[in-house]
Amino acid sequence: MADKKKEFADEMPEESLEELFAKLDQVAKELESGDTSLEESFGLYQKGMEMLKLCNEKIDTVEKKVQVLEENGEIHDF
């Protein structure tokens, strides 16, 4: 299982959040279409959940980098 996660991460090493959200949207549309087998649907669901996790990790990283400079010159995390 860990190998599959690493393999998935290798497929999308530097994609932007926008690109990931677009791919996630496509996966959701495929699932909603009803034109996939149960096995294919499960695979798409797994792929979507992995992409969602990657999106959340990227968002967390960005949030940690955002800092607010207060009027008195102090810097603190946003």
N, C-alpha and C positions, 0 to 999 in steps of 0.2 A: 504494500500500500504506500509506503514512504517513497518507493521508487517511482510510482505513478505520479505522486505530488511533485517530485523533483523533475520528472519528465515534463509535466504540465508547465511548471515554472520556467523550464528551459525554452518552451515554445513561445513564451511571451516575456522575454527578459526586460524590455525597456518600453513597453507600450504605455501610452498616456492613459489617464483616467477616462478621457473621452472615448478613446479607442476601445478600452475595456467595457465601458458602458454600452457602446454600440454593439459589441459582440454579445454581451449579456442580453441585450434587447433582442437580438436575432435568435438566440437560444430560446428565450421566452416565447417568441413568435412561433418557432418550430414546435415547441411543446403544446402551445395553444391550438395549433392547426389540426391536431388529431390525426395527422397522416403518418405518424411514426409508430413503430411496434413498441410493445412494452419494454423490450430490451433496449431499443434505441432511446426511448424516453428516459429510462433510468440513466443511461450514459450521458444524455444531454443535461439531466438534472445534476449529476455529479460534476460535470464540466461547469455548469452555471454556478454551483455552490463554491467551487474552487476559484472561479473568477470573482465572485462576490467577496470571498475571503481576501483575495489579492487587492481588490478595490479598497476594502476596509483597512488593510495594512498600509496602502499608499496614502489614504486619507489620514490615518493616525500619524504617519511620518511627517506629512505636511503640517498637521496641527502642532506637532512638537516643535517644528521649526519657526512657527509664527510667534513673533514676540511683539509686545506692545511697549513702545517708549512713552512713558508717562511724562507729564509736564515738568516734573522735578528732575528728569533725567534718568530715573530708575527704569531698568528693563525687567519685565517679568513675562512669564509665559502667558499666552493668550488663552 
